[in-house]
């Protein structure tokens, strides 16, 4: 089992920035992907960004150029740097880790962008 704990969410003004962190309870083999999803009220959960072992990243079109996903395998931690935030980015953000035991989810951290 892997436990993922997100942090860094909060309230920010439009145009501002936040950095989310996701700490894993154990080492996630570097070949396994980590990433972020989000869910806004009344909407389906959507992929925001993922990063694989080779450092290859994938972003939702809505966040390209504004968000950056990264990981530090030595710290078992993934990050999501979010810039130029707007009201449409308001959502609960969830960390994921794809492992040999399956996909694990964090409990989520709320990001609220005020206009």
Backbone as ProteinMPNN parsed JSONL, in Angstrom:
{"seq_chain_A": "XXXXXXXXXXXXXXXXXXXXXXXXXXXXXXXXXXXXXXXXXXXXXXXXXXXXXXXXXXXXXXXXXXXXXXXXXXXXXXXXXXXXXXXXXXXXXXXXXXXXXXXXXXXXXXXXXXX", "coords_chain_A": {"N_chain_A": [[0.823, -1.192, 0.0], [0.326, 2.277, -0.611], [0.476, 5.442, 0.705], [-0.598, 8.701, 0.015], [-0.034, 12.068, 0.562], [-1.264, 15.2, 0.175], [-0.345, 18.672, 0.058], [-0.307, 22.282, 0.384], [-2.395, 23.576, -0.831], [-4.928, 26.204, -1.004], [-6.287, 29.549, -0.618], [-6.158, 31.879, -3.199], [-5.518, 34.845, -5.076], [-6.736, 35.679, -8.348], [-4.418, 35.282, -10.962], [-2.349, 34.751, -9.325], [-0.03, 32.437, -7.669], [0.545, 29.02, -6.721], [2.042, 26.251, -5.017], [1.789, 22.875, -5.051], [2.351, 19.959, -3.091], [3.098, 16.483, -2.923], [3.467, 13.923, -0.864], [4.719, 10.711, -0.638], [4.204, 7.635, 1.129], [6.017, 5.675, 0.871], [8.75, 4.565, -1.151], [8.277, 5.304, -4.516], [8.703, 3.462, -7.287], [10.88, 4.627, -9.777], [10.113, 4.157, -12.346], [7.46, 4.318, -12.386], [4.558, 6.267, -12.908], [3.677, 9.502, -11.66], [1.321, 12.005, -10.655], [-1.223, 14.575, -11.132], [-4.661, 15.151, -10.56], [-7.812, 16.857, -10.842], [-10.897, 18.059, -9.421], [-13.683, 19.91, -9.909], [-16.547, 21.487, -8.379], [-19.531, 19.876, -9.307], [-18.459, 18.93, -11.639], [-16.697, 16.491, -13.666], [-13.918, 14.494, -12.559], [-10.697, 15.391, -13.674], [-7.673, 14.882, -15.548], [-4.758, 16.638, -14.759], [-1.916, 16.906, -14.844], [0.848, 14.768, -15.57], [3.813, 12.833, -14.832], [6.413, 10.797, -15.957], [8.858, 8.149, -15.452], [10.973, 8.849, -17.028], [10.93, 11.519, -17.003], [9.184, 12.564, -18.733], [6.438, 14.552, -19.492], [2.923, 15.246, -19.255], [0.218, 17.303, -20.0], [-2.956, 18.774, -19.287], [-4.775, 20.569, -21.736], [-5.788, 22.963, -20.818], [-4.061, 23.86, -18.871], [-1.538, 24.026, -19.854], [1.574, 25.612, -20.198], [1.169, 27.113, -17.957], [1.166, 25.538, -15.646], [3.46, 23.362, -13.948], [4.689, 20.164, -13.607], [6.589, 18.099, -11.446], [9.027, 15.855, -9.95], [10.655, 14.449, -7.111], [12.48, 11.862, -6.632], [14.143, 10.97, -4.625], [13.03, 12.039, -2.379], [10.565, 10.975, -2.411], [8.439, 12.46, -3.444], [6.091, 14.439, -5.228], [5.417, 17.338, -7.221], [3.403, 20.219, -7.988], [3.58, 23.037, -9.682], [1.839, 25.969, -9.91], [0.92, 28.597, -11.874], [-0.285, 31.888, -12.816], [-2.98, 31.636, -12.055], [-6.492, 31.127, -12.42], [-10.088, 31.618, -12.049], [-11.25, 29.316, -13.047], [-9.552, 27.341, -12.31], [-10.178, 26.62, -9.8], [-10.688, 24.014, -7.585], [-10.715, 20.704, -6.108], [-7.652, 19.211, -5.673], [-5.953, 16.283, -6.555], [-3.434, 13.966, -5.837], [-1.792, 11.37, -7.65], [-0.426, 8.075, -7.876], [0.939, 5.722, -9.904], [1.5, 2.417, -9.548], [3.073, -0.873, -9.219], [1.203, -2.124, -7.779], [-1.117, -1.021, -8.453], [-3.185, 1.947, -8.967], [-2.859, 4.672, -6.798], [-4.462, 7.109, -4.73], [-4.339, 10.408, -3.378], [-5.77, 12.249, -0.586], [-6.668, 14.678, -1.32], [-6.427, 18.232, -1.89], [-7.644, 21.479, -1.406], [-7.955, 24.036, -3.791], [-8.616, 27.349, -4.2], [-9.49, 29.981, -6.222], [-9.798, 33.363, -6.234], [-11.609, 35.885, -7.906]], "CA_chain_A": [[0.0, 0.0, 0.0], [1.008, 3.565, -0.668], [-0.323, 6.573, 1.128], [-0.182, 9.957, -0.59], [-0.543, 13.198, 1.331], [-1.07, 16.468, -0.521], [-0.311, 19.906, 0.832], [-0.006, 23.468, -0.399], [-3.577, 24.23, -1.354], [-5.369, 27.374, -0.262], [-7.001, 30.61, -1.315], [-5.228, 32.775, -3.887], [-6.163, 35.751, -6.024], [-6.493, 35.412, -9.76], [-3.103, 35.732, -11.388], [-1.358, 34.32, -8.352], [0.628, 31.143, -7.815], [0.591, 28.074, -5.612], [2.818, 25.044, -5.26], [1.285, 21.714, -4.346], [3.289, 18.871, -2.859], [2.494, 15.175, -2.676], [4.461, 13.072, -0.226], [4.352, 9.296, -0.621], [4.627, 6.967, 2.36], [7.113, 4.772, 0.549], [9.36, 4.874, -2.423], [7.567, 4.978, -5.741], [9.728, 3.176, -8.286], [10.969, 5.745, -10.712], [9.465, 3.86, -13.616], [6.033, 4.523, -12.249], [4.141, 7.65, -13.085], [2.967, 10.254, -10.636], [0.662, 13.131, -11.301], [-2.272, 15.327, -10.461], [-5.997, 15.294, -11.108], [-8.608, 17.826, -10.089], [-12.347, 17.963, -9.582], [-14.431, 21.105, -9.511], [-17.932, 21.167, -8.022], [-20.434, 19.626, -10.42], [-17.733, 18.483, -12.826], [-15.976, 15.233, -13.549], [-12.504, 14.582, -12.248], [-9.92, 15.457, -14.902], [-6.224, 14.858, -15.44], [-4.116, 17.942, -14.86], [-0.54, 16.726, -15.311], [1.524, 13.558, -15.125], [5.231, 12.76, -15.139], [6.856, 9.413, -15.867], [10.206, 7.952, -14.947], [11.949, 9.519, -17.879], [10.728, 12.957, -16.943], [8.224, 12.982, -19.751], [5.262, 15.133, -18.865], [1.698, 15.374, -20.025], [-0.615, 18.318, -19.375], [-4.241, 19.145, -19.865], [-4.638, 21.768, -22.573], [-6.187, 24.152, -20.067], [-3.017, 24.3, -17.935], [-0.249, 24.099, -20.546], [2.215, 26.916, -20.144], [0.941, 27.745, -16.644], [1.464, 24.57, -14.591], [4.629, 22.523, -14.146], [4.751, 18.998, -12.725], [7.948, 17.592, -11.24], [9.107, 14.866, -8.882], [11.955, 14.225, -6.474], [12.395, 10.458, -6.222], [14.868, 10.792, -3.364], [12.131, 12.466, -1.306], [9.247, 10.343, -2.632], [7.527, 13.597, -3.496], [5.767, 15.066, -6.498], [5.037, 18.737, -7.056], [2.686, 20.883, -9.063], [3.74, 24.484, -9.626], [0.714, 26.545, -10.635], [1.053, 30.036, -12.06], [-1.362, 32.556, -13.563], [-4.212, 30.934, -11.698], [-7.755, 31.801, -12.676], [-11.215, 31.041, -11.316], [-11.532, 27.98, -13.574], [-8.639, 26.392, -11.674], [-10.716, 26.274, -8.486], [-11.037, 22.596, -7.545], [-9.936, 19.846, -5.22], [-6.552, 18.622, -6.438], [-5.591, 14.965, -6.041], [-2.196, 13.358, -6.313], [-1.899, 9.954, -7.975], [0.803, 7.328, -8.135], [0.695, 4.453, -10.583], [2.512, 1.472, -9.081], [2.83, -2.268, -9.593], [0.038, -2.577, -7.009], [-2.271, -0.283, -8.936], [-3.174, 3.41, -8.811], [-3.213, 5.193, -5.487], [-4.914, 8.501, -4.724], [-4.287, 11.164, -2.15], [-7.074, 12.652, -0.062], [-7.037, 15.917, -1.993], [-6.206, 19.528, -1.268], [-8.505, 22.447, -2.077], [-7.405, 25.27, -4.349], [-9.688, 28.293, -4.507], [-8.962, 31.192, -6.85], [-10.779, 34.441, -6.176], [-11.48, 36.817, -9.04]], "C_chain_A": [[0.866, 1.253, 0.0], [0.042, 4.641, -0.21], [0.278, 7.857, 0.545], [-0.828, 11.097, 0.181], [-0.203, 14.49, 0.588], [-1.016, 17.627, 0.466], [-0.067, 21.071, -0.114], [-1.206, 24.166, -0.986], [-3.943, 25.453, -0.516], [-6.124, 28.342, -1.134], [-5.99, 31.578, -1.921], [-6.015, 33.658, -4.845], [-5.842, 35.353, -7.455], [-5.174, 36.047, -10.182], [-1.986, 35.287, -10.467], [-0.828, 32.921, -8.616], [0.499, 30.321, -6.547], [1.478, 26.907, -6.019], [2.26, 23.926, -4.399], [2.383, 20.669, -4.208], [2.512, 17.599, -2.568], [3.583, 14.263, -2.139], [3.937, 11.642, -0.157], [4.939, 8.632, 0.612], [5.773, 5.988, 2.133], [7.642, 5.135, -0.823], [8.459, 4.423, -3.561], [8.62, 4.696, -6.797], [9.726, 4.197, -9.397], [10.3, 5.452, -12.036], [7.97, 4.078, -13.569], [5.689, 6.01, -12.314], [3.515, 8.214, -11.819], [2.3, 11.434, -11.323], [-0.442, 13.73, -10.471], [-3.565, 15.314, -11.271], [-6.699, 16.382, -10.307], [-10.087, 17.607, -10.373], [-12.988, 19.213, -9.026], [-15.863, 20.709, -9.186], [-18.804, 20.996, -9.263], [-19.767, 19.147, -11.689], [-17.043, 17.165, -12.568], [-14.506, 15.482, -13.2], [-11.711, 14.541, -13.56], [-8.428, 15.414, -14.6], [-5.696, 16.272, -15.606], [-2.712, 17.793, -15.452], [0.011, 15.42, -14.772], [2.987, 13.623, -15.538], [5.684, 11.319, -14.971], [8.315, 9.359, -15.441], [11.258, 8.676, -15.759], [11.828, 11.022, -17.849], [9.794, 13.483, -18.004], [6.941, 13.429, -19.07], [4.096, 15.22, -19.832], [0.788, 16.339, -19.272], [-1.976, 18.421, -20.057], [-4.049, 20.44, -20.652], [-4.888, 23.045, -21.769], [-5.094, 24.681, -19.136], [-1.645, 24.414, -18.599], [0.298, 25.526, -20.525], [2.049, 27.629, -18.812], [1.353, 26.84, -15.486], [2.71, 23.766, -14.962], [4.63, 21.4, -13.124], [6.198, 18.529, -12.639], [7.923, 16.547, -10.131], [10.535, 14.79, -8.38], [11.907, 12.814, -5.909], [13.108, 10.213, -4.897], [13.989, 11.151, -2.165], [10.75, 11.835, -1.423], [8.152, 11.4, -2.749], [7.338, 14.088, -4.922], [5.267, 16.487, -6.219], [4.197, 19.203, -8.244], [2.811, 22.386, -8.833], [2.67, 25.104, -10.504], [0.858, 28.059, -10.677], [-0.122, 30.58, -12.864], [-2.709, 31.894, -13.309], [-5.438, 31.788, -12.016], [-8.892, 31.034, -12.004], [-11.528, 29.623, -11.773], [-10.598, 26.92, -12.993], [-9.115, 25.997, -10.28], [-11.227, 24.843, -8.5], [-10.312, 21.939, -6.378], [-8.902, 19.146, -6.085], [-6.089, 17.339, -5.749], [-4.294, 14.484, -6.681], [-2.463, 11.886, -6.634], [-0.511, 9.362, -8.155], [0.406, 6.003, -8.747], [1.826, 3.496, -10.245], [2.177, 0.076, -9.57], [1.632, -2.827, -8.838], [-1.239, -1.879, -7.458], [-2.124, 1.206, -8.722], [-3.616, 3.766, -7.394], [-3.54, 6.679, -5.592], [-4.656, 9.139, -3.36], [-5.684, 11.596, -1.739], [-7.552, 13.963, -0.659], [-6.701, 17.152, -1.185], [-6.963, 20.574, -2.083], [-7.712, 23.659, -2.547], [-8.584, 26.162, -4.74], [-9.074, 29.587, -5.025], [-10.062, 32.245, -6.859], [-10.524, 35.426, -7.312], [-11.567, 38.263, -8.586]], "O_chain_A": [[1.974, 1.276, 0.535], [-1.085, 4.724, -0.697], [1.491, 8.067, 0.579], [-2.035, 11.086, 0.423], [0.964, 14.832, 0.395], [-1.572, 17.56, 1.563], [0.327, 20.881, -1.264], [-1.07, 25.235, -1.58], [-3.353, 25.706, 0.535], [-6.549, 28.01, -2.241], [-5.076, 32.041, -1.238], [-7.058, 33.255, -5.361], [-4.798, 34.762, -7.73], [-4.858, 37.179, -9.818], [-0.808, 35.432, -10.795], [-1.128, 32.303, -9.637], [0.362, 30.857, -5.447], [1.643, 26.613, -7.203], [2.256, 24.015, -3.171], [3.232, 20.515, -5.086], [1.404, 17.641, -2.032], [4.503, 13.878, -2.861], [2.833, 11.402, 0.332], [6.014, 9.001, 1.085], [6.415, 5.532, 3.079], [7.039, 5.92, -1.554], [7.948, 3.303, -3.563], [9.364, 5.601, -7.173], [8.668, 4.583, -9.895], [9.952, 6.372, -12.776], [7.293, 4.026, -14.596], [6.432, 6.871, -11.841], [2.91, 7.495, -11.024], [2.67, 11.812, -12.434], [-0.587, 13.445, -9.283], [-3.558, 15.448, -12.495], [-6.241, 16.777, -9.235], [-10.475, 17.057, -11.403], [-12.86, 19.535, -7.845], [-16.342, 19.687, -9.676], [-18.819, 21.848, -10.151], [-20.43, 18.974, -12.711], [-16.829, 16.765, -11.424], [-13.941, 16.532, -13.504], [-12.021, 13.749, -14.451], [-7.979, 15.852, -13.54], [-6.135, 17.012, -16.486], [-2.362, 18.458, -16.427], [-0.314, 15.01, -13.657], [3.362, 14.353, -16.455], [5.379, 10.685, -13.961], [8.925, 10.377, -15.114], [12.304, 9.066, -15.24], [12.53, 11.726, -18.574], [9.627, 14.693, -18.16], [6.429, 12.753, -18.178], [4.266, 15.262, -21.051], [0.606, 16.215, -18.06], [-2.108, 18.18, -21.257], [-3.253, 21.297, -20.27], [-4.267, 24.078, -22.019], [-5.179, 25.814, -18.663], [-0.689, 24.857, -17.962], [-0.411, 26.496, -20.794], [2.71, 28.636, -18.56], [1.836, 27.321, -14.461], [2.978, 23.523, -16.139], [4.579, 21.647, -11.919], [6.935, 18.557, -13.625], [6.91, 16.378, -9.454], [11.491, 15.032, -9.118], [11.356, 12.593, -4.83], [12.708, 9.337, -4.131], [14.182, 10.628, -1.068], [9.862, 12.128, -0.621], [7.061, 11.233, -2.205], [8.279, 14.147, -5.713], [4.767, 16.789, -5.136], [4.276, 18.655, -9.344], [2.219, 22.935, -7.904], [2.591, 24.811, -11.697], [0.912, 28.717, -9.638], [-0.856, 29.829, -13.506], [-3.474, 31.63, -14.236], [-5.411, 33.012, -11.893], [-8.691, 29.947, -11.462], [-12.017, 28.812, -10.987], [-10.835, 25.725, -13.171], [-8.515, 25.13, -9.646], [-12.084, 24.487, -9.309], [-9.429, 22.525, -5.753], [-9.239, 18.556, -7.111], [-5.865, 17.306, -4.539], [-4.095, 14.585, -7.891], [-3.267, 11.236, -5.966], [0.439, 10.047, -8.532], [-0.377, 5.251, -8.168], [2.978, 3.734, -10.61], [1.163, -0.15, -10.232], [1.1, -3.876, -9.201], [-2.313, -2.118, -6.907], [-1.055, 1.678, -8.337], [-4.598, 3.239, -6.872], [-2.984, 7.404, -6.417], [-4.748, 8.479, -2.325], [-6.659, 11.345, -2.447], [-8.722, 14.32, -0.517], [-6.691, 17.125, 0.045], [-6.925, 20.553, -3.314], [-6.911, 24.229, -1.805], [-9.444, 25.758, -5.523], [-8.248, 30.209, -4.358], [-11.132, 32.031, -7.429], [-9.382, 35.753, -7.633], [-11.478, 39.175, -9.408]]}, "name": "protein", "num_of_chains": 1, "seq": "XXXXXXXXXXXXXXXXXXXXXXXXXXXXXXXXXXXXXXXXXXXXXXXXXXXXXXXXXXXXXXXXXXXXXXXXXXXXXXXXXXXXXXXXXXXXXXXXXXXXXXXXXXXXXXXXXXX"}
